[in-house]
Amino acid sequence: MPKIMIHNSEARRALARGVFRLAQAVEPTLGPKGMNAMIDRPVGTPIVTRDGVSIASEIELHDRFENMGAQVVREVSMQTNEVAGDGTTTAIVLANALIQAGIEANERGAKPVELCKGIELGVAAVVAALKASAKPAKGNGILASVANIAATNAKLGALVAEAHERVGADGVITTDFSVTTETTLDVVEGMSFERGYLSHHMVTDQERMEAVLDRPLILMTDLKIKEPGALDAARRIADEASRPLLIVAEEVSPEVVVTLLGKQGPGKYLVVHPPEYGHWRKAMMEDLAIITGGRVIARDLGGRLEDITAEDLGSADRVKTSSSYTTIIRGGGDPAAIAARRAQVQRQYEAAPPNIEQDKFRERLAKLSGGTAILYAGGVTPVEQKRTIQLIEDSLNAVRAASEEGVVAGGGSALAQIAPRLDRVAASVDGDVAEGVRLVKSVLSRPLWRIAANAGADPEAVVAEVTRINGGYGFNAASGAYQNMFEAGVI
C-alpha cells in the first residue's frame, strides 16, 4: 500500500491539529460544571460521560495525519488512567497546551531537543513541588472529599469512601450492575490476584471485557496441562454438578484451550494463571485452596489430574476476571481453616525482616483478611448505570491514589500556584532550554482557566487571583467562591 508522506512544518501542524481537535472534545467536560459528552458506538447503547480517557478512546479522525496527533494524546490519557486512575481530562488539557505552545516555539526557530530538555526540567520541578506540598490523606473525611470530587456526586462519593474504609487499602473493591434504581454497597469475603484470563475468547461480558462465572468449581494445580483428556475428571465433576469450572494452572496448551472453548463456549470453562512466581506462587496457591475449600494438585506430592475427586475442587459464589485481574468472591473454604492460615501468615509477617519478604507477607495477610466490597450501580436505564459505574471507578482510583501519595489543593489551584516557582528554574539555564521551562510554566494555569471557563466565570481574572493568593486557597467552581480548598473538600 502506497504511503503518503509530509514533512517539517506541514507534518507538525497536522499533528497539532489532531491534538487540538481531540482536546476540543474533552476540555469542555472539565470541572464540577463541565458538560457531558455523548458517544455513539456501532454496538450497544450510547455512553454519556465526562471521563477524558473514555471520550479520547472513542475518537478517530478522518485525516490520517491529524489522527496520529489525536492518538498520541489519547495515549497520554490512557497512561494517566493506568498510573493514577483519574485526572485524565487534566492530562489532555496540559498535553494540548504544551504541544501547541511547543510547536509555536519551534516555528519561531527554537531547537526541539533543547526545548525538550527544558520541558523535562520544568516537569521535574513541578512534580517535586507537588510532592512537597502534598498532605497525607488520613481519615475518612479527606478520602470522602476526594471521592466526592472524582464522582461529582456526594452519595456516590460517600459509598466509595465507606467501601474503602471497610475493606482497607489492601481490600478489593469492584462494581456491578444493580437490579434496582438505587446504588448500594455490599461487602463480602473475597480474594483477588493480578492474573487474568488466558484467552479473550473466554470473555462473557464483551463490553467490559470480563469473564464472570457464577457458583464455579475451582481446580488448582501446578501441573502442565498438555492434553485435553487430562481434564476429563474435573470436567465430569463440574458437568454432573451443572456448574462452571475455573482452572488455575501454570501452563495450559493451546489445544486444551481450544477444546474447552469448543465444548460450550464462554461461561462454562475459564482458565487463569496462578498468582506470583517461585515459592511465593506455591504459598499463594495454598492460600487460594484454603479460601475456596479445595486442594492444590501439586507435582511435588505426586498429584495427578486424572485422579481428581469432588473434594479436591474448591468453590466460590462468583469469579470475576479481566485481562489482568481475578477476583474470587465468597470462597467455599472452612472459616476455621482460613483463620488458622491467617494467624500463621501473621506470625511469619511479624518474624520477617522489613524488606520485600515482609511486603509479600503483608500482601498475603491482606488477601486472607480483607473482604471484597461490591458497589452495585443503580439507574433507570443501562446508559445511566454505565455512567454511574464509570463515576464510581473514577472515584475509587482517586481514593487509592490519594491514600498512597497524599492530596493537594484541587480545582487546578496547586498547578497554577506552582507556576511562578519555575522562574528560578528558567533563570538557571540558557537559550532554548530556558524557553522549554517557560513553556511548562505557561501551561500550568490552563486546567484552572478551563475549569473557570466551564463554570461561566472570567477565566483570566480567576487565574490572576488564584496565582496571587496563598497556597491552599483557590477557586471553588461549584460555588463560584475563593476559599480554602482543603476545608471546602476540593482536593
N, C-alpha and C positions, 0 to 999 in steps of 0.2 A: 504494500500500500504506500503510495507516494506521501512524503512528509512536507508539510508547509512550514517554512522557516521564516522567522522575523528576528531582528537583531537590535541591540543597543537601545536607544530611547523608545523606539516603537514597541519593542518587547516589554520594557519596563512599564510603559504606560498601559499596555494591555493588561498586564498582571495587576497593576494598581486599580484599574477599572473594575476588575473582577472582585478584588478585595473590598472596594468601596460598595459595590452592588450587594454583596453578601452582608456587609456591615449595616447598610441601609435597611435591610430586612430585620436585623436583630436589635439594633440600638434603640428603637422606639419602645422595646419591652423592658428596658432597664429601670429599676427603682420601684417604689411602692405604688406609684401612679402610672407605671408603664402600661402600654396596651398589650392585649393578647394577640397572638398570631394564629391563624387557622391554616392548617396544612392539609391539602388533599393528597390522597395516595391511591394508587391503582387498585389495591386490595384493602378491604376493611373500612372502618369509619374514619372520618377526618379527625385530626388531632388539634385540640385547642391548647396552646402552651405559651409560656413566657420564658421557657428554658432555652438559653442560647445554643447549646450543643444540639438540642433536638431540632431547632429550626435550621441550623447550619448543615446538619447531616442530610437534610432533605433537599438542599439547593443544588441544582445542576444548571449551569448557564449554557446557552446555545453556542456562543462564541468559545471555541476551544481554548484560546489563549486566556481569555477572561476567566474561564472555568478553572484553569490551572491556578490562577491567583486566588480564586474563591476556595479551592481545595486546600491551599496552604493555610489559610486562616481557619478553615474547618478543622484541620489537624491541630491547630493551636487550641481550639475549644475542646477537642477530644482529649488532648493531653492534659489540659487543666481539669477536665472531668475525671480522668483516670487518677491523677495525683491528689487533687483537693476535693473533688466531688461536687463542687459548687463554684460560683464565680465565673462561669463560662461566658456570660454576656459581657462582663467587665473585661475579660481577657480579649474578646473580639474588639471591644471599643479601643483598648490600648493598642492592640496589634494594628488595627486600621489606621489609627492616628500616627503611629510610629512609621508605618510603611509609607503613608502619603508624605509625611514630613521628610523621611529619608530619601525618597525619590526626588522630591523638590531640591533637597540639598545636593544630590548627585547631579541634577540638571544644572545647578549653579557652578559645578566644577569640583565639588568635594570628592575626595578619593574614597571609594566604597570600603576598602579594607581598613582605612583609618577611622572612618565613621563607625564601622562595626566594633573596633577596639573601644571607642568612646562610649558606644551604647552598652557594651559589656561592663565597662567601669561604672557607668551610671546605674545600671540594673543592680550590680553588686552592692552599691552604696544604698540603694532603696531597700533591698532585701535586708541588709544589716540594720538599717534604721527601723524597719517594721518589726524585726525580731526584738530589738532593744525596747521598743515601745509597747510590745505585746504584754497583756496581763493574763495570768493563769485563769483558766475557765473553771474555777472552783465553785461548787454549789449549784443546786438545781435551778436557781433563779437566773444565773447567767446563761446556762445552757438552754433554758426555756426562751430567753431573749433571742439567742442565736437561732433556735428552731423557728420561732415566730417570724423573724426577718426572712429566713430562707423560704418558709412555706407561705408567707404573706397571708397567714390565717392563724388567728390566736388559738382556735380549738385544735387545729392540726399540730401546731407547734407544741401545745401543752401535751398532746398524746405522744408525740415523738420524744419530748423531754422525759415523760413518765416512763416510756419504754426503755430509754437509755438508763434511767435511774434504777429500774427494777432488774435489768439483766446485767448492768455494769458495762464497763468499757470493753471487756472481752466477750460479752454476750453476743448472741446472734439476733438480728432484727430483720424481718422480712415483710413483704407486702403481698396482699392478695385482694381479689375482688370480694366485696361483701354481697350478701343476698338481700340486704335491706338498703335503704337510702342513707342510713347512719354510718359514719366512720367510727370503728371501735377498735379497742386494743385487747388482745388475748395473749397471755404469757404462758408458755408450756415448756416442759423439759425438752431439751434437744441438744444436738451436737452438729458442728459443721467443720468442714476442712476444705482447703484450697486445691481441689481437684475436680474436674468437670467430666462430662460425658465423653466417651471415646469417639463417637460419630454424631455429626449433626443430624443424621437421619433418624436418630432416636428421639428427637425433639417432639414433644406433644403440644406445645404452645408456640406456634410459628411466630406470633407477633413479638413475644418476649424472648424467644429462642431459649426456652426452658423445657426440660423433661420432668414431668411430675408423675409419680406413682403413688397411688392410694393403697394403704394396707399391704405393702410389699413384704415378701420374704427376702432375706439378705444372705447371700453366700459370700464368705470372706476367705481368701486363700492367697498364698504367696507362690503357688504352683503356676507354671506356664501352661496356658490352655491353648493347645495347638490343634486339637481335633474337635469337631462339633460333638462327637459321641461322648467326650469326657463330661459333658454337662447333662447327659441324659437323665441321671438320677435326680439332680436338682430340679430339672425342668419337669420331671414327672411329679415330684412332690408339689411343686407350685401349681401344676395343672390340676392335680387332684383337689387341691385346696381352693382352686379358682382365684388365685392371687398372682399378681405380677412378681417378677424376680429381679432384684438388684444384685449385680455381680461386681464385687470389689476385688479386682485381681491385678497383679503386677504386669502380666503380659497375656494378651488375647490376640490370636492370629486373625488376620482379615477374613479368612474363610469362616471362622467361628462367628464373627460379627455379621457377615452376610447371611449365614444360616439363621441366626437369631432374628434378624430383621425380616427375613423371608417367611418366617413362621406366621407371625400375627402382626407384623409392623410395629410402629412405635406405641408405647403404652403397656406392652407386655414384658419386654426384657430391656434392661438398662445396664450398661457396663461403664464403670468408672475406675480410674486408677486409685490406688491407696494413697493416703497422705504421707508426707515426709519421705526420708531416704535412710538407708542403712539401719542401724539399730533403733533409731527413733521411729522408723516405719513399723518395726515389729511391736514396739511399745504402743504406738497409736492404734495399730490393728487390734491389739488385745483390749485397749480401752473401748474401741468400737464394738468388739464382740461382747464385752460386759454390758455396755449400754443397750445393745439390741437383744441380748439374751441368746446369742449364738456362740459358735466356736470357730477359731481360725484353723482352716485346713492347711497345716504347715508341713513343708517338705522335711524340715529337721526332725519332726516327730513321726515321719513315715505316713503322713496323711495321703489319702487317695480320694479323688473326686468321685470315683465310681462307687465308693462305699458310703457316701453321704446318706444320713438319715434326717428326718424332720427335726430332730433335736439339735442338729448341727447348724441349722439355719436360724439366723436372727430375724427380727421383725420390727416394724415401726408403723405408726399410724400413717405417716406420709414421708416421702422423699422428694426433695426439690433440687434439681441440678441445672446449672448453667454451663457455659463452656469452660468456666474456671472455678466453680464453687459448687459444693454439695452440702445440703442441709438435711439432717435426719431428725424428724420431729416425733416426739413421744416414742422413744425406743422401748422395746418389749423386755428389757432386762430386769432382773430382780433388784429392787431398791436397796436391799441389804448388801448385795454384792457390789453395787455401784458405790455405796457409802464406804465400804471397806477399801475399794480401789482408790477412792478419793483420799482416804486417810493415808494410804500407802504412798501415793504421789505427793501428798503434803509433807510427809516425813522426808522423802527424797529431795523435795524442793528446799526444805529448811537446812538439809545437810550439804547441798550443792554449793560450790563456790560461786560468787557473784559474777558470772560470765554468761556466755551463750547457753551453757548447760542449764543454769538456773532459769534462763528465759524460756527454754523448752519445757522445763517442768512447770513453770507458771502457765504457759500456754495449755498444757495438758490439763492442769488443775482447773483452768477456766472452762475448758470444754466439758469436763466432768461435773463442774459445779454450776455453771451458768445455764440458764434456760434459753428458750427462743421466744422472742416477742414477735407476734404477728399483728400487723396493722391492717385491718380489713377496710378497704376504701369503699365508702358508700356513694350513692349517686342515683339520680333518676334515670340517667341514660348511660350507656357504655362510654360515650365520649366524656361525660362528667367524671366517671370512675377512673378512666385513664388519666385524666388531668389531675385528679386527686392523688393517684399513685405517684405521678411524676413530682408533685409538690412534696409528698412525704419523703421520697427518695432524695430530693434536693436538701430537705431539712435534715435528714439522717446524715448525709455526707457532711453538711456544715457542722453539725454537732460533733461528729467524730474528729473533724479537722480542728475544731476549737478545743476539744479535750486534749489533743496531742500537742498543739502549738500555741494555744492561748488566743486572745482576742484583741483587736484594736478598734478604734472608733470607726463606725461604719459610714454608709452613705457617701463614700468617696472622700471623706474628710481626711483620713490618715494619709492617703497618697498626696492630696493637694497640699497638706501642711508639711510634707517632707520635701516638696519641690525646691524651696529656697535653699535647702542644705546642699543641693548639687552645685551651687555657685562655687563653693570651696573646691569641689572635685574638679570642676571645669578649669578653675584657675591654676590647678596643679599640673595641667597638661597643656600642650600647644596645638595649634593648627586644627586639622580636621578631627583629631581625637577629641579636642575640646568641643567641637561642633557636635560630635556624637553624644557627649554628655548633655549638652544643651538641648538636643532633640528629646532625650529622655525626660528632662525637666519640663519641656513644653507640653508633653502628652500626659503628665501625671494628673493634671486637673481635669482631663477630658471626661472620666467617669462622673465626677461631681457635676460638671457642666451639663452632661446628658441627663442625669437624674433630675436636676433642677428644671431643665427644659421640658422634660416629660411631665413634670408636676405643674407646669404652667407658670413657673417663676422666671425672673430675669436671670439667666444663667451667668452672665458676666458679673452682675452685682453679687450673686451668691458666691462665685469663685473668689472674688476680691475680698469679701467679708470673711469667708472661712479661712483663707490664707492669712488674714490679719490676726484673727483671734487665736487664743491659746490652744495647745493640743488637748484633745479630749472633747472639745466643743466642735459643733458642726451644724449643718443644715438638715433638719428633720423634714424630709419631703412629704411625709404623711400628714404632718400638722402644719407645715409651712413656717416653722419657728426655728430660731437658732437656740440650741440648748446643749447641755452636757449629754453627749451621745451614750455614755455608759449608763447614766441614770434613766435615759429615755429608752434603753434597751436596743438602741440602733448600733449594733456591733458586728 
